[in-house]
């Protein structure tokens, strides 16, 4: 497998406002049918390759759109991490969240002055204006906004997660009852904070299935890897599944390559290599 991954700090850097798109399907299944293929109508190789090479496409219609997506300036967005840098911290106390964010800001190479705070049912957010020397990291502005978030433990806990791994324990949804929508949002939200080194990466589909004990949400992903001058790109189709225990909210994740093929993009045309 050629896919290599790194988790941003976790940091999302966005140039200008961008919209999200995407749609997910969900359905209830009994225990015996829980393993039925979720993506029976998944696009074929040529369509997947076309989506990968389409610079205007990132995810399917209805996919999670972050609250900051309509920001009209270049901005950064990240979650405050624990001291080891392994997982995103959480607290239900605003004062504690602010202290954690202040320490985080002080430790960063680019610091900013506090502007305002905001909170919703999932996290606390702190906005700062970040100043870069010689306009590094900026397009037109002397400063650009930076948003730092701290999860609320009563909603989401990532305590003990190893962000360097793509499989294994992914966290716990503490907001009950746990339903298909909350698992979907959990998976799609975290996608925006995951960095893969592959040159192109797209969400092809986002779908849910359920059994009596678990709620599963799977992101079908596609990655391309440049294999060198004159060679076709390696395309890998991956299912990243998040499986939540209905009663505890504990989520396990698995990252499995479903298939691979080769393709190329030349003169505005996509072709599948033999």
ZINORLIN-V99638 format. One line per field, one symbol per residue. ss: DSSP state (H for helix, E for strand, C for the rest). psi: psi as a letter, one per 30 degrees, with the letter a starting at -180 (. if undefined). burial: I if it has 24 or more other ideal C-beta (glycine too) atoms within 12 Angstrom, else O. Layout:
ss->???
psi->???
burial->???
//
This chain:
ss->CCCCEEECCCEEEECCCCCCCCCEECCECCHHHCCCCCCCCCCCHHHHHHHHHCCCCCCCCCCCCCCCCCCCCCEEEEECECCCCCCECECCCHHHHHHHHHHHHHHCCCCEEEEEEEECCCEEEEEEEEECHHHCCCCCCCEEEEEEEEECCCCEECCCCCCCCCCEEEEEECCCCCCHHHHHHHHHHHHCCEEECCCEEEEEEEEEEECCCEEEEEEEEEEEECCCCCCCEEEEEEEEEEEEECCCCEEEEEEEEEEEEEEEEECCEEEECC
psi->kfkklkklgkkkkkjlkkllllkkkllkllefgfgkkfhfgklleeeeeeeefjffkellkflkklfgfgkglkllklkkllffgelklllgjeeeeeeeeeeeefflejllkkellllafelkkkkljkkkkggkflefkellkkkkkkkkefekkgkfkjffkflakfakjfjlkkleeeeeeeeeefefgkkkfkekkljeljkklkaffljkkkjjlkkkkkglkfllkkkkkkjjkjjkkeefgkkklkjkkelllklljkhgkkkkk.
burial->OOIOIOIIIIIIIIOOOIOIOIOIIOOOOOOOOOOOOIIOOIOOIOOIIIIIIOOOIIIIOOIIOIOIOOIOIIIIIIIIIIOOOOIIIIIOOOOOIIOIIOOIIOOOOIOIOOOOOOIOOIIIIIIIIIOOOOOOIIOOOOIIIIIIIIIIIOIIIIIOIOIOOIOOIIIIIIIOOIOIIIIIIIIIIIIIIIIIOIOIIIIIIIIIIIOOOIIIIIIIIIIIIOOOOOOIIIIIIIIIIIIIIIOOIIIIIIIOOIOIIIIIIOOOOIOOOO
//
